[in-house]
Amino acid sequence: MKIGSSGLPEAKAAVQVVETPPVDAAKPASPATPAAAELQSAVLQPALAALRNLPDIDEAKVAALRDALARGEMPFNAAKLAGLIERYHGNRE
């Protein structure tokens, strides 16, 4: 659903509701032409394969950060971390 003023003057602005079909998030947007789909596929396939081969977590980096925190070489701000977590996850209640 799209809501807009449809170009009416500001003094007499009215809201117009326009029905639009829902977007299926599970269904990827299709390229305009089959050639575009092949190009997109050919370009993205190596990147997708490399991404699939990466580990979910960089264990070496996590260990280095943990050690730096333990040695006091890296500052830790619990309030900042809490704010970042809240911003990432939104204000869900």
Phi and psi restraints in degrees (range 20) as a CNS / XPLOR table:
assign (resid 1 and name C) (resid 2 and name N)
       (resid 2 and name CA) (resid 2 and name C) 1.0 -121.3 20.0 2
assign (resid 2 and name N) (resid 2 and name CA)
       (resid 2 and name C) (resid 3 and name N) 1.0 134.0 20.0 2
assign (resid 2 and name C) (resid 3 and name N)
       (resid 3 and name CA) (resid 3 and name C) 1.0 -114.9 20.0 2
assign (resid 3 and name N) (resid 3 and name CA)
       (resid 3 and name C) (resid 4 and name N) 1.0 128.9 20.0 2
assign (resid 3 and name C) (resid 4 and name N)
       (resid 4 and name CA) (resid 4 and name C) 1.0 -150.7 20.0 2
assign (resid 4 and name N) (resid 4 and name CA)
       (resid 4 and name C) (resid 5 and name N) 1.0 170.3 20.0 2
assign (resid 4 and name C) (resid 5 and name N)
       (resid 5 and name CA) (resid 5 and name C) 1.0 -93.7 20.0 2
assign (resid 5 and name N) (resid 5 and name CA)
       (resid 5 and name C) (resid 6 and name N) 1.0 -6.1 20.0 2
assign (resid 5 and name C) (resid 6 and name N)
       (resid 6 and name CA) (resid 6 and name C) 1.0 53.1 20.0 2
assign (resid 6 and name N) (resid 6 and name CA)
       (resid 6 and name C) (resid 7 and name N) 1.0 35.3 20.0 2
assign (resid 6 and name C) (resid 7 and name N)
       (resid 7 and name CA) (resid 7 and name C) 1.0 73.0 20.0 2
assign (resid 7 and name N) (resid 7 and name CA)
       (resid 7 and name C) (resid 8 and name N) 1.0 19.1 20.0 2
assign (resid 7 and name C) (resid 8 and name N)
       (resid 8 and name CA) (resid 8 and name C) 1.0 -75.6 20.0 2
assign (resid 8 and name N) (resid 8 and name CA)
       (resid 8 and name C) (resid 9 and name N) 1.0 152.5 20.0 2
assign (resid 8 and name C) (resid 9 and name N)
       (resid 9 and name CA) (resid 9 and name C) 1.0 -59.2 20.0 2
assign (resid 9 and name N) (resid 9 and name CA)
       (resid 9 and name C) (resid 10 and name N) 1.0 150.7 20.0 2
assign (resid 9 and name C) (resid 10 and name N)
       (resid 10 and name CA) (resid 10 and name C) 1.0 -56.0 20.0 2
assign (resid 10 and name N) (resid 10 and name CA)
       (resid 10 and name C) (resid 11 and name N) 1.0 -42.0 20.0 2
assign (resid 10 and name C) (resid 11 and name N)
       (resid 11 and name CA) (resid 11 and name C) 1.0 -64.5 20.0 2
assign (resid 11 and name N) (resid 11 and name CA)
       (resid 11 and name C) (resid 12 and name N) 1.0 -31.2 20.0 2
assign (resid 11 and name C) (resid 12 and name N)
       (resid 12 and name CA) (resid 12 and name C) 1.0 -115.7 20.0 2
assign (resid 12 and name N) (resid 12 and name CA)
       (resid 12 and name C) (resid 13 and name N) 1.0 33.6 20.0 2
assign (resid 12 and name C) (resid 13 and name N)
       (resid 13 and name CA) (resid 13 and name C) 1.0 -62.1 20.0 2
assign (resid 13 and name N) (resid 13 and name CA)
       (resid 13 and name C) (resid 14 and name N) 1.0 132.4 20.0 2
assign (resid 13 and name C) (resid 14 and name N)
       (resid 14 and name CA) (resid 14 and name C) 1.0 -126.4 20.0 2
assign (resid 14 and name N) (resid 14 and name CA)
       (resid 14 and name C) (resid 15 and name N) 1.0 154.5 20.0 2
assign (resid 14 and name C) (resid 15 and name N)
       (resid 15 and name CA) (resid 15 and name C) 1.0 -96.8 20.0 2
assign (resid 15 and name N) (resid 15 and name CA)
       (resid 15 and name C) (resid 16 and name N) 1.0 130.3 20.0 2
assign (resid 15 and name C) (resid 16 and name N)
       (resid 16 and name CA) (resid 16 and name C) 1.0 -113.1 20.0 2
assign (resid 16 and name N) (resid 16 and name CA)
       (resid 16 and name C) (resid 17 and name N) 1.0 128.4 20.0 2
assign (resid 16 and name C) (resid 17 and name N)
       (resid 17 and name CA) (resid 17 and name C) 1.0 -99.8 20.0 2
assign (resid 17 and name N) (resid 17 and name CA)
       (resid 17 and name C) (resid 18 and name N) 1.0 123.6 20.0 2
assign (resid 17 and name C) (resid 18 and name N)
       (resid 18 and name CA) (resid 18 and name C) 1.0 -115.1 20.0 2
assign (resid 18 and name N) (resid 18 and name CA)
       (resid 18 and name C) (resid 19 and name N) 1.0 123.5 20.0 2
assign (resid 18 and name C) (resid 19 and name N)
       (resid 19 and name CA) (resid 19 and name C) 1.0 -77.5 20.0 2
assign (resid 19 and name N) (resid 19 and name CA)
       (resid 19 and name C) (resid 20 and name N) 1.0 127.8 20.0 2
assign (resid 19 and name C) (resid 20 and name N)
       (resid 20 and name CA) (resid 20 and name C) 1.0 -126.7 20.0 2
assign (resid 20 and name N) (resid 20 and name CA)
       (resid 20 and name C) (resid 21 and name N) 1.0 148.2 20.0 2
assign (resid 20 and name C) (resid 21 and name N)
       (resid 21 and name CA) (resid 21 and name C) 1.0 -66.3 20.0 2
assign (resid 21 and name N) (resid 21 and name CA)
       (resid 21 and name C) (resid 22 and name N) 1.0 146.3 20.0 2
assign (resid 21 and name C) (resid 22 and name N)
       (resid 22 and name CA) (resid 22 and name C) 1.0 -67.1 20.0 2
assign (resid 22 and name N) (resid 22 and name CA)
       (resid 22 and name C) (resid 23 and name N) 1.0 150.7 20.0 2
assign (resid 22 and name C) (resid 23 and name N)
       (resid 23 and name CA) (resid 23 and name C) 1.0 -92.2 20.0 2
assign (resid 23 and name N) (resid 23 and name CA)
       (resid 23 and name C) (resid 24 and name N) 1.0 129.3 20.0 2
assign (resid 23 and name C) (resid 24 and name N)
       (resid 24 and name CA) (resid 24 and name C) 1.0 -86.3 20.0 2
assign (resid 24 and name N) (resid 24 and name CA)
       (resid 24 and name C) (resid 25 and name N) 1.0 107.2 20.0 2
assign (resid 24 and name C) (resid 25 and name N)
       (resid 25 and name CA) (resid 25 and name C) 1.0 -65.9 20.0 2
assign (resid 25 and name N) (resid 25 and name CA)
       (resid 25 and name C) (resid 26 and name N) 1.0 -27.7 20.0 2
assign (resid 25 and name C) (resid 26 and name N)
       (resid 26 and name CA) (resid 26 and name C) 1.0 -75.3 20.0 2
assign (resid 26 and name N) (resid 26 and name CA)
       (resid 26 and name C) (resid 27 and name N) 1.0 -21.3 20.0 2
assign (resid 26 and name C) (resid 27 and name N)
       (resid 27 and name CA) (resid 27 and name C) 1.0 -95.5 20.0 2
assign (resid 27 and name N) (resid 27 and name CA)
       (resid 27 and name C) (resid 28 and name N) 1.0 117.0 20.0 2
assign (resid 27 and name C) (resid 28 and name N)
       (resid 28 and name CA) (resid 28 and name C) 1.0 -68.0 20.0 2
assign (resid 28 and name N) (resid 28 and name CA)
       (resid 28 and name C) (resid 29 and name N) 1.0 150.8 20.0 2
assign (resid 28 and name C) (resid 29 and name N)
       (resid 29 and name CA) (resid 29 and name C) 1.0 -66.6 20.0 2
assign (resid 29 and name N) (resid 29 and name CA)
       (resid 29 and name C) (resid 30 and name N) 1.0 134.9 20.0 2
assign (resid 29 and name C) (resid 30 and name N)
       (resid 30 and name CA) (resid 30 and name C) 1.0 -88.9 20.0 2
assign (resid 30 and name N) (resid 30 and name CA)
       (resid 30 and name C) (resid 31 and name N) 1.0 138.0 20.0 2
assign (resid 30 and name C) (resid 31 and name N)
       (resid 31 and name CA) (resid 31 and name C) 1.0 -63.8 20.0 2
assign (resid 31 and name N) (resid 31 and name CA)
       (resid 31 and name C) (resid 32 and name N) 1.0 161.3 20.0 2
assign (resid 31 and name C) (resid 32 and name N)
       (resid 32 and name CA) (resid 32 and name C) 1.0 -64.6 20.0 2
assign (resid 32 and name N) (resid 32 and name CA)
       (resid 32 and name C) (resid 33 and name N) 1.0 -35.5 20.0 2
assign (resid 32 and name C) (resid 33 and name N)
       (resid 33 and name CA) (resid 33 and name C) 1.0 -131.8 20.0 2
assign (resid 33 and name N) (resid 33 and name CA)
       (resid 33 and name C) (resid 34 and name N) 1.0 157.7 20.0 2
assign (resid 33 and name C) (resid 34 and name N)
       (resid 34 and name CA) (resid 34 and name C) 1.0 -60.4 20.0 2
assign (resid 34 and name N) (resid 34 and name CA)
       (resid 34 and name C) (resid 35 and name N) 1.0 -34.4 20.0 2
assign (resid 34 and name C) (resid 35 and name N)
       (resid 35 and name CA) (resid 35 and name C) 1.0 -62.9 20.0 2
assign (resid 35 and name N) (resid 35 and name CA)
       (resid 35 and name C) (resid 36 and name N) 1.0 -39.3 20.0 2
assign (resid 35 and name C) (resid 36 and name N)
       (resid 36 and name CA) (resid 36 and name C) 1.0 -65.2 20.0 2
assign (resid 36 and name N) (resid 36 and name CA)
       (resid 36 and name C) (resid 37 and name N) 1.0 -38.3 20.0 2
assign (resid 36 and name C) (resid 37 and name N)
       (resid 37 and name CA) (resid 37 and name C) 1.0 -63.8 20.0 2
assign (resid 37 and name N) (resid 37 and name CA)
       (resid 37 and name C) (resid 38 and name N) 1.0 -41.5 20.0 2
assign (resid 37 and name C) (resid 38 and name N)
       (resid 38 and name CA) (resid 38 and name C) 1.0 -66.3 20.0 2
assign (resid 38 and name N) (resid 38 and name CA)
       (resid 38 and name C) (resid 39 and name N) 1.0 -41.6 20.0 2
assign (resid 38 and name C) (resid 39 and name N)
       (resid 39 and name CA) (resid 39 and name C) 1.0 -63.6 20.0 2
assign (resid 39 and name N) (resid 39 and name CA)
       (resid 39 and name C) (resid 40 and name N) 1.0 -46.6 20.0 2
assign (resid 39 and name C) (resid 40 and name N)
       (resid 40 and name CA) (resid 40 and name C) 1.0 -59.7 20.0 2
assign (resid 40 and name N) (resid 40 and name CA)
       (resid 40 and name C) (resid 41 and name N) 1.0 -43.7 20.0 2
assign (resid 40 and name C) (resid 41 and name N)
       (resid 41 and name CA) (resid 41 and name C) 1.0 -64.6 20.0 2
assign (resid 41 and name N) (resid 41 and name CA)
       (resid 41 and name C) (resid 42 and name N) 1.0 -44.6 20.0 2
assign (resid 41 and name C) (resid 42 and name N)
       (resid 42 and name CA) (resid 42 and name C) 1.0 -65.2 20.0 2
assign (resid 42 and name N) (resid 42 and name CA)
       (resid 42 and name C) (resid 43 and name N) 1.0 -35.8 20.0 2
assign (resid 42 and name C) (resid 43 and name N)
       (resid 43 and name CA) (resid 43 and name C) 1.0 -76.6 20.0 2
assign (resid 43 and name N) (resid 43 and name CA)
       (resid 43 and name C) (resid 44 and name N) 1.0 -40.7 20.0 2
assign (resid 43 and name C) (resid 44 and name N)
       (resid 44 and name CA) (resid 44 and name C) 1.0 -84.4 20.0 2
assign (resid 44 and name N) (resid 44 and name CA)
       (resid 44 and name C) (resid 45 and name N) 1.0 -25.3 20.0 2
assign (resid 44 and name C) (resid 45 and name N)
       (resid 45 and name CA) (resid 45 and name C) 1.0 -57.7 20.0 2
assign (resid 45 and name N) (resid 45 and name CA)
       (resid 45 and name C) (resid 46 and name N) 1.0 -46.0 20.0 2
assign (resid 45 and name C) (resid 46 and name N)
       (resid 46 and name CA) (resid 46 and name C) 1.0 -62.2 20.0 2
assign (resid 46 and name N) (resid 46 and name CA)
       (resid 46 and name C) (resid 47 and name N) 1.0 -38.9 20.0 2
assign (resid 46 and name C) (resid 47 and name N)
       (resid 47 and name CA) (resid 47 and name C) 1.0 -66.2 20.0 2
assign (resid 47 and name N) (resid 47 and name CA)
       (resid 47 and name C) (resid 48 and name N) 1.0 -42.1 20.0 2
assign (resid 47 and name C) (resid 48 and name N)
       (resid 48 and name CA) (resid 48 and name C) 1.0 -64.4 20.0 2
assign (resid 48 and name N) (resid 48 and name CA)
       (resid 48 and name C) (resid 49 and name N) 1.0 -39.6 20.0 2
assign (resid 48 and name C) (resid 49 and name N)
       (resid 49 and name CA) (resid 49 and name C) 1.0 -64.1 20.0 2
assign (resid 49 and name N) (resid 49 and name CA)
       (resid 49 and name C) (resid 50 and name N) 1.0 -42.7 20.0 2
assign (resid 49 and name C) (resid 50 and name N)
       (resid 50 and name CA) (resid 50 and name C) 1.0 -64.5 20.0 2
assign (resid 50 and name N) (resid 50 and name CA)
       (resid 50 and name C) (resid 51 and name N) 1.0 -39.7 20.0 2
assign (resid 50 and name C) (resid 51 and name N)
       (resid 51 and name CA) (resid 51 and name C) 1.0 -64.0 20.0 2
assign (resid 51 and name N) (resid 51 and name CA)
       (resid 51 and name C) (resid 52 and name N) 1.0 -40.2 20.0 2
assign (resid 51 and name C) (resid 52 and name N)
       (resid 52 and name CA) (resid 52 and name C) 1.0 -64.8 20.0 2
assign (resid 52 and name N) (resid 52 and name CA)
       (resid 52 and name C) (resid 53 and name N) 1.0 -28.6 20.0 2
assign (resid 52 and name C) (resid 53 and name N)
       (resid 53 and name CA) (resid 53 and name C) 1.0 -82.1 20.0 2
assign (resid 53 and name N) (resid 53 and name CA)
       (resid 53 and name C) (resid 54 and name N) 1.0 -11.7 20.0 2
assign (resid 53 and name C) (resid 54 and name N)
       (resid 54 and name CA) (resid 54 and name C) 1.0 -76.4 20.0 2
assign (resid 54 and name N) (resid 54 and name CA)
       (resid 54 and name C) (resid 55 and name N) 1.0 144.8 20.0 2
assign (resid 54 and name C) (resid 55 and name N)
       (resid 55 and name CA) (resid 55 and name C) 1.0 -70.8 20.0 2
assign (resid 55 and name N) (resid 55 and name CA)
       (resid 55 and name C) (resid 56 and name N) 1.0 154.0 20.0 2
assign (resid 55 and name C) (resid 56 and name N)
       (resid 56 and name CA) (resid 56 and name C) 1.0 -66.2 20.0 2
assign (resid 56 and name N) (resid 56 and name CA)
       (resid 56 and name C) (resid 57 and name N) 1.0 -33.3 20.0 2
assign (resid 56 and name C) (resid 57 and name N)
       (resid 57 and name CA) (resid 57 and name C) 1.0 -130.1 20.0 2
assign (resid 57 and name N) (resid 57 and name CA)
       (resid 57 and name C) (resid 58 and name N) 1.0 134.1 20.0 2
assign (resid 57 and name C) (resid 58 and name N)
       (resid 58 and name CA) (resid 58 and name C) 1.0 -84.4 20.0 2
assign (resid 58 and name N) (resid 58 and name CA)
       (resid 58 and name C) (resid 59 and name N) 1.0 93.4 20.0 2
assign (resid 58 and name C) (resid 59 and name N)
       (resid 59 and name CA) (resid 59 and name C) 1.0 -59.9 20.0 2
assign (resid 59 and name N) (resid 59 and name CA)
       (resid 59 and name C) (resid 60 and name N) 1.0 -37.2 20.0 2
assign (resid 59 and name C) (resid 60 and name N)
       (resid 60 and name CA) (resid 60 and name C) 1.0 -65.7 20.0 2
assign (resid 60 and name N) (resid 60 and name CA)
       (resid 60 and name C) (resid 61 and name N) 1.0 -41.3 20.0 2
assign (resid 60 and name C) (resid 61 and name N)
       (resid 61 and name CA) (resid 61 and name C) 1.0 -67.6 20.0 2
assign (resid 61 and name N) (resid 61 and name CA)
       (resid 61 and name C) (resid 62 and name N) 1.0 -39.9 20.0 2
assign (resid 61 and name C) (resid 62 and name N)
       (resid 62 and name CA) (resid 62 and name C) 1.0 -62.1 20.0 2
assign (resid 62 and name N) (resid 62 and name CA)
       (resid 62 and name C) (resid 63 and name N) 1.0 -42.9 20.0 2
assign (resid 62 and name C) (resid 63 and name N)
       (resid 63 and name CA) (resid 63 and name C) 1.0 -65.4 20.0 2
assign (resid 63 and name N) (resid 63 and name CA)
       (resid 63 and name C) (resid 64 and name N) 1.0 -41.0 20.0 2
assign (resid 63 and name C) (resid 64 and name N)
       (resid 64 and name CA) (resid 64 and name C) 1.0 -64.6 20.0 2
assign (resid 64 and name N) (resid 64 and name CA)
       (resid 64 and name C) (resid 65 and name N) 1.0 -42.3 20.0 2
assign (resid 64 and name C) (resid 65 and name N)
       (resid 65 and name CA) (resid 65 and name C) 1.0 -65.6 20.0 2
assign (resid 65 and name N) (resid 65 and name CA)
       (resid 65 and name C) (resid 66 and name N) 1.0 -41.4 20.0 2
assign (resid 65 and name C) (resid 66 and name N)
       (resid 66 and name CA) (resid 66 and name C) 1.0 -61.3 20.0 2
assign (resid 66 and name N) (resid 66 and name CA)
       (resid 66 and name C) (resid 67 and name N) 1.0 -43.6 20.0 2
assign (resid 66 and name C) (resid 67 and name N)
       (resid 67 and name CA) (resid 67 and name C) 1.0 -66.1 20.0 2
assign (resid 67 and name N) (resid 67 and name CA)
       (resid 67 and name C) (resid 68 and name N) 1.0 -41.5 20.0 2
assign (resid 67 and name C) (resid 68 and name N)
       (resid 68 and name CA) (resid 68 and name C) 1.0 -62.7 20.0 2
assign (resid 68 and name N) (resid 68 and name CA)
       (resid 68 and name C) (resid 69 and name N) 1.0 -39.9 20.0 2
assign (resid 68 and name C) (resid 69 and name N)
       (resid 69 and name CA) (resid 69 and name C) 1.0 -63.7 20.0 2
assign (resid 69 and name N) (resid 69 and name CA)
       (resid 69 and name C) (resid 70 and name N) 1.0 -43.3 20.0 2
assign (resid 69 and name C) (resid 70 and name N)
       (resid 70 and name CA) (resid 70 and name C) 1.0 -65.1 20.0 2
assign (resid 70 and name N) (resid 70 and name CA)
       (resid 70 and name C) (resid 71 and name N) 1.0 -35.2 20.0 2
assign (resid 70 and name C) (resid 71 and name N)
       (resid 71 and name CA) (resid 71 and name C) 1.0 -81.4 20.0 2
assign (resid 71 and name N) (resid 71 and name CA)
       (resid 71 and name C) (resid 72 and name N) 1.0 -7.3 20.0 2
assign (resid 71 and name C) (resid 72 and name N)
       (resid 72 and name CA) (resid 72 and name C) 1.0 79.4 20.0 2
assign (resid 72 and name N) (resid 72 and name CA)
       (resid 72 and name C) (resid 73 and name N) 1.0 14.5 20.0 2
assign (resid 72 and name C) (resid 73 and name N)
       (resid 73 and name CA) (resid 73 and name C) 1.0 -81.5 20.0 2
assign (resid 73 and name N) (resid 73 and name CA)
       (resid 73 and name C) (resid 74 and name N) 1.0 -13.0 20.0 2
assign (resid 73 and name C) (resid 74 and name N)
       (resid 74 and name CA) (resid 74 and name C) 1.0 -128.7 20.0 2
assign (resid 74 and name N) (resid 74 and name CA)
       (resid 74 and name C) (resid 75 and name N) 1.0 126.5 20.0 2
assign (resid 74 and name C) (resid 75 and name N)
       (resid 75 and name CA) (resid 75 and name C) 1.0 -70.7 20.0 2
assign (resid 75 and name N) (resid 75 and name CA)
       (resid 75 and name C) (resid 76 and name N) 1.0 148.8 20.0 2
assign (resid 75 and name C) (resid 76 and name N)
       (resid 76 and name CA) (resid 76 and name C) 1.0 -124.7 20.0 2
assign (resid 76 and name N) (resid 76 and name CA)
       (resid 76 and name C) (resid 77 and name N) 1.0 124.7 20.0 2
assign (resid 76 and name C) (resid 77 and name N)
       (resid 77 and name CA) (resid 77 and name C) 1.0 -120.3 20.0 2
assign (resid 77 and name N) (resid 77 and name CA)
       (resid 77 and name C) (resid 78 and name N) 1.0 100.0 20.0 2
assign (resid 77 and name C) (resid 78 and name N)
       (resid 78 and name CA) (resid 78 and name C) 1.0 -61.6 20.0 2
assign (resid 78 and name N) (resid 78 and name CA)
       (resid 78 and name C) (resid 79 and name N) 1.0 -37.4 20.0 2
assign (resid 78 and name C) (resid 79 and name N)
       (resid 79 and name CA) (resid 79 and name C) 1.0 -65.4 20.0 2
assign (resid 79 and name N) (resid 79 and name CA)
       (resid 79 and name C) (resid 80 and name N) 1.0 -40.5 20.0 2
assign (resid 79 and name C) (resid 80 and name N)
       (resid 80 and name CA) (resid 80 and name C) 1.0 -65.7 20.0 2
assign (resid 80 and name N) (resid 80 and name CA)
       (resid 80 and name C) (resid 81 and name N) 1.0 -43.4 20.0 2
assign (resid 80 and name C) (resid 81 and name N)
       (resid 81 and name CA) (resid 81 and name C) 1.0 -60.0 20.0 2
assign (resid 81 and name N) (resid 81 and name CA)
       (resid 81 and name C) (resid 82 and name N) 1.0 -44.5 20.0 2
assign (resid 81 and name C) (resid 82 and name N)
       (resid 82 and name CA) (resid 82 and name C) 1.0 -61.5 20.0 2
assign (resid 82 and name N) (resid 82 and name CA)
       (resid 82 and name C) (resid 83 and name N) 1.0 -41.0 20.0 2
assign (resid 82 and name C) (resid 83 and name N)
       (resid 83 and name CA) (resid 83 and name C) 1.0 -64.5 20.0 2
assign (resid 83 and name N) (resid 83 and name CA)
       (resid 83 and name C) (resid 84 and name N) 1.0 -41.0 20.0 2
assign (resid 83 and name C) (resid 84 and name N)
       (resid 84 and name CA) (resid 84 and name C) 1.0 -65.7 20.0 2
assign (resid 84 and name N) (resid 84 and name CA)
       (resid 84 and name C) (resid 85 and name N) 1.0 -40.6 20.0 2
assign (resid 84 and name C) (resid 85 and name N)
       (resid 85 and name CA) (resid 85 and name C) 1.0 -63.6 20.0 2
assign (resid 85 and name N) (resid 85 and name CA)
       (resid 85 and name C) (resid 86 and name N) 1.0 -43.8 20.0 2
assign (resid 85 and name C) (resid 86 and name N)
       (resid 86 and name CA) (resid 86 and name C) 1.0 -64.0 20.0 2
assign (resid 86 and name N) (resid 86 and name CA)
       (resid 86 and name C) (resid 87 and name N) 1.0 -41.7 20.0 2
assign (resid 86 and name C) (resid 87 and name N)
       (resid 87 and name CA) (resid 87 and name C) 1.0 -65.0 20.0 2
assign (resid 87 and name N) (resid 87 and name CA)
       (resid 87 and name C) (resid 88 and name N) 1.0 -41.2 20.0 2
assign (resid 87 and name C) (resid 88 and name N)
       (resid 88 and name CA) (resid 88 and name C) 1.0 -65.5 20.0 2
assign (resid 88 and name N) (resid 88 and name CA)
       (resid 88 and name C) (resid 89 and name N) 1.0 -45.4 20.0 2
assign (resid 88 and name C) (resid 89 and name N)
       (resid 89 and name CA) (resid 89 and name C) 1.0 -88.3 20.0 2
assign (resid 89 and name N) (resid 89 and name CA)
       (resid 89 and name C) (resid 90 and name N) 1.0 -5.7 20.0 2
assign (resid 89 and name C) (resid 90 and name N)
       (resid 90 and name CA) (resid 90 and name C) 1.0 79.2 20.0 2
assign (resid 90 and name N) (resid 90 and name CA)
       (resid 90 and name C) (resid 91 and name N) 1.0 175.9 20.0 2
assign (resid 90 and name C) (resid 91 and name N)
       (resid 91 and name CA) (resid 91 and name C) 1.0 -96.2 20.0 2
assign (resid 91 and name N) (resid 91 and name CA)
       (resid 91 and name C) (resid 92 and name N) 1.0 69.7 20.0 2
assign (resid 91 and name C) (resid 92 and name N)
       (resid 92 and name CA) (resid 92 and name C) 1.0 -83.5 20.0 2
assign (resid 92 and name N) (resid 92 and name CA)
       (resid 92 and name C) (resid 93 and name N) 1.0 132.6 20.0 2
